[in-house]
């Protein structure tokens, strides 16, 4: 026990030593410090609350004012809503009462047959609603569409098998089969429903929409798409040139370049397709207009009305060969529908064998027309060179003209009469107008200037469009080269848009221009001027700006307003003559 007591005493001594080393404050000092801290915390809290009250008091006052105003507005709205709602309910009850009385009186005034007819209509509507609900419940429409798709796949499979069997015998017949089916179907429709074909061709704008307005709309969209793509490419290229430290082989740049190439390839295909259509359309119109100008053949191309053909009983041989306007419109509708919307007749198995060569109607006719136009332009150019004389030697007439112009233009540049840019423009203009030299000869031959107008307005632009299509179709791995080719081809798309507008204006004023001397010469010069690249882009740029502006801010509308303002008005003639005399005297005094 003594040992335990000694050990406890040692522990107590150590505990006292530890307490002395910890230096614990006395209770009175600790109490005073705690009371001082509590006082400081209380003072700080009061001052913080006072500071917050002073700071947020304007905000709370503003919120109170806003809430008070909202409460007043909501109170007014609620009171008016209840008041007007009650009035509306009373008015609705009164109207319903009047309508019910009127309906009952109206039903009593009806005859039994009219009542039976109303009951039949209500029964029909109810039956249709129940039938729709039944069809929707049992999914008859979805089942019918599924059956139609299965039958369609079977028919297409049989058709492809039949085409393959025909292709083993003759590839030409296999390619020709869809076109034969189309024209056979058109002939059957004409035989069974002749009034429908005549109505669509003569009484509706469908024919003009298919062959004229829809291609114009597609051309406008393609031009906008190509222009936007070119602007985006220039912006991206400028950003890439500014950031020279960024590698072009990074994944983001490679992905962006692939996307640009895919977009450019799509634009290229659209540009080629629409250019081919305009070439085909121009050659068809040029052939028809040239045929009308020929002495004997023109009688066949002259369209007469149906009442004229019916009124004449005895007709000569040439009169029988003339076509009626109804027949021409129907043939035009069938032909341009086939030309515009008939897809390629090549099946999936045959495309690989033909190595990507298309066989759509535009492709078929374009191949024939392009070779014909190229041979015609080359023959006319060779005849022009021969007619120019033997002093030209082996060089062409174009190189001779450019060589003769280069020296005087260089002298003018040295004398600072013109700039180097103007010299290049002159040479470029001569190069662009070189294809019009054969047509220029018709200006000096009496009675042949109309042939020159057809050549300049249709044949020469078609030839240039063919050359542009050939350039685009050449494969090029360089993105910039393909971009420049597409940009050059868009110039001819712009020309065909301007061609449509100018043709419409000239056709509208054709009866007046027929009495103007040398009007065909002026029209020839107009078409030659429009074919220049600078002219085409400038006019189409003006056209785009007119379309993008509001109607009141366009130059066309402002010109119309000026013309209307310049016309004499009936209000001016009804003014007081004495006031007019006074104005005259004032002007004399001022003079």
Secondary structure as UniProt FT lines:
FT   HELIX           2..22
FT   HELIX           27..109
FT   HELIX           112..138
FT   HELIX           140..169
FT   HELIX           171..192
FT   HELIX           194..202
FT   HELIX           206..208
FT   HELIX           209..213
FT   HELIX           214..242
FT   TURN            244..245
FT   TURN            248..249
FT   HELIX           251..293
FT   TURN            295..297
FT   HELIX           298..301
FT   HELIX           306..311
FT   HELIX           317..320
FT   HELIX           325..341
FT   HELIX           348..354
FT   TURN            355..356
FT   HELIX           361..387
FT   HELIX           390..392
FT   TURN            393..394
FT   HELIX           397..414
FT   TURN            415..416
FT   HELIX           420..432
FT   HELIX           433..436
FT   HELIX           437..440
FT   HELIX           441..444
FT   TURN            446..447
FT   HELIX           449..454
FT   HELIX           455..459
FT   HELIX           460..473
FT   HELIX           479..508
FT   HELIX           510..513
FT   TURN            514..515
FT   TURN            517..518
FT   HELIX           519..530
FT   HELIX           533..548
FT   HELIX           551..553
FT   HELIX           555..566
FT   HELIX           570..573
FT   HELIX           577..590
//
